[in-house]
Amino acid sequence: MEITIHRPEELSSSLLRAWHRVMDESPDYANPFLAPEFAAGIDRYRGGAHVAVLHERGEPVGFFPYERNSLGVGRAIGLGLSDCQALVHRPGVTWDTQELLRACGLSVFEFDHLVEEQKPFGRHVTGTFASPAIDLKVGEGTYAEWLRGAYPGLAKTTLKKERRLGRDLGEMRFVYDERDPRVLRTLMRWKSAQYRRTGRMDRFARPWIVDLVDHLFRVREEHFNGVLSVLYAGDRPVAAHFGPTSRTLFAAWFTAYDPELRYYSPGLIMHLRMAEAAGREGVRLMDLGRGDKEWKDWLKTRELRVGEGFATRPHPMATAHRLWRRPVRGLRNTVLAHPRLRDPADRLLKTVGTLRTSGRPDSGAAGPRAR
């Protein structure tokens, strides 16, 4: 097998077509985070991105997007933002992990949302986690009829809250694919405020992430389409979501709502509206992303599995990186996996967030993800 290395934005049109074909050949790789458009965006705004192209008898059969620093430490493309990572390949193709890392100039490759199918990376996986998902079906009739059929336990309360919101603020309206960039900025402001309130790192305080999201919002391709969905009450946005879709998969990414309206459950309404509308658009699966949240348990119809870990080859830098990163991950996963630890940690973060934002309005300017 021959391996060639490229920058994502420099891939030829023939290689881009081959990458898209490989995505189409397996449902494991239908996720828009595995598309070349996402890799190109990361390279443009964060830098350090590369793609290893695997060739058999001169034909491209696999694509491995990754980021690399000057010390040869690598990570999955978009690590920290991406909810799906993989070496995208044609069915039946396999590879030697050590040979791949050597060709990429990597001593270590870190991942945290690796597709379960990636068997050659198997021995390097240190943990696997659920990524809740919703199987979408084309609804018949109105949204209310779809909701009663798909989620009978949620329908009555959710529709009641929507009616109350409509009475209080104006007629309810949902736009699946909103193209007004001003609403995208509103979403960023809401999300930024949410991060601060809950003591999380504010991703939208990082200019490169703001620029990346602005860029992806403008991408309109078959295998990667930046979709901004908005719930309105009258002319007022009350909740919004931005995330990418492919032809068949919707990746839930950044969701936020007007905090003044939290008692109407606008976030839950937003996800239900998106699920119904995406199904009508021909999307077949909504990936809600790794993480334990009560609302995900309410909505999911099944779970995908993703892995985290470090693929390494013998090198002092790989040893140092694992010694530094693995304990941090282990502590985080232990806290997240145990409610007795997770709930107090959440309360502590919220207290810190309240202290940090004391006297600061929630509508502060935006420079993903507190699900």
URRAJO-V173984 format. One record per backbone hydrogen bond with DSSP energy under -1.0 kcal/mol. NH is the residue of the N-H (numbers start at 0). CO is the residue of the C=O. If there is no record, write none. Layout:
<<NH | CO> <NH | CO>>
This chain:
<<1 | 54> <3 | 52> <5 | 50> <9 | 6> <10 | 7> <15 | 11> <16 | 12> <17 | 13> <18 | 14> <19 | 15> <20 | 16> <21 | 17> <22 | 18> <23 | 19> <24 | 20> <28 | 25> <29 | 26> <33 | 30> <34 | 31> <38 | 34> <39 | 35> <40 | 36> <41 | 37> <42 | 38> <43 | 39> <44 | 40> <45 | 41> <46 | 41> <49 | 65> <50 | 5> <51 | 63> <52 | 3> <53 | 61> <54 | 1> <55 | 58> <58 | 55> <60 | 53> <61 | 53> <62 | 87> <63 | 51> <65 | 49> <66 | 74> <67 | 47> <68 | 72> <71 | 68> <73 | 107> <74 | 66> <75 | 109> <78 | 75> <80 | 77> <81 | 77> <84 | 112> <87 | 62> <89 | 60> <92 | 89> <99 | 95> <100 | 96> <101 | 97> <102 | 98> <103 | 99> <105 | 100> <106 | 71> <108 | 310> <109 | 73> <110 | 308> <113 | 306> <114 | 84> <115 | 304> <117 | 114> <118 | 116> <120 | 117> <121 | 118> <123 | 120> <124 | 121> <125 | 307> <126 | 307> <128 | 305> <130 | 303> <132 | 301> <133 | 285> <135 | 283> <145 | 141> <146 | 142> <147 | 143> <148 | 144> <149 | 145> <150 | 146> <153 | 150> <154 | 150> <157 | 153> <158 | 154> <159 | 155> <160 | 156> <161 | 157> <162 | 158> <163 | 159> <164 | 160> <165 | 161> <166 | 162> <167 | 163> <168 | 164> <169 | 165> <172 | 231> <174 | 229> <177 | 227> <182 | 179> <184 | 180> <185 | 181> <186 | 182> <187 | 183> <188 | 184> <189 | 185> <190 | 186> <191 | 187> <192 | 188> <193 | 189> <194 | 190> <195 | 191> <196 | 192> <197 | 193> <198 | 195> <199 | 194> <202 | 200> <204 | 201> <205 | 202> <208 | 205> <209 | 205> <210 | 206> <211 | 207> <212 | 208> <213 | 209> <214 | 210> <215 | 211> <216 | 212> <217 | 214> <220 | 223> <224 | 244> <225 | 218> <226 | 242> <228 | 240> <229 | 174> <230 | 238> <231 | 172> <232 | 235> <233 | 170> <235 | 232> <237 | 230> <238 | 230> <239 | 255> <240 | 228> <241 | 253> <242 | 226> <244 | 224> <245 | 248> <249 | 284> <250 | 243> <251 | 286> <253 | 241> <255 | 239> <257 | 237> <260 | 257> <261 | 258> <263 | 260> <264 | 261> <268 | 264> <269 | 265> <270 | 266> <271 | 267> <272 | 268> <273 | 269> <274 | 270> <275 | 271> <276 | 272> <277 | 273> <278 | 274> <279 | 275> <280 | 276> <281 | 278> <282 | 277> <283 | 247> <284 | 247> <285 | 133> <286 | 249> <287 | 131> <296 | 292> <297 | 293> <298 | 294> <299 | 295> <300 | 132> <301 | 132> <303 | 130> <305 | 128> <306 | 113> <307 | 126> <308 | 110> <309 | 123> <310 | 108> <312 | 106> <318 | 314> <319 | 315> <320 | 316> <321 | 317> <322 | 318> <323 | 319> <324 | 320> <325 | 321> <328 | 324> <329 | 325> <330 | 326> <331 | 327> <332 | 328> <333 | 329> <334 | 330> <335 | 331> <336 | 332> <340 | 337> <341 | 337> <342 | 338> <344 | 340> <345 | 341> <346 | 342> <347 | 343> <348 | 344> <349 | 345> <350 | 346> <351 | 347> <352 | 348> <353 | 349> <354 | 350> <355 | 351> <356 | 352> <359 | 356> <363 | 360>>
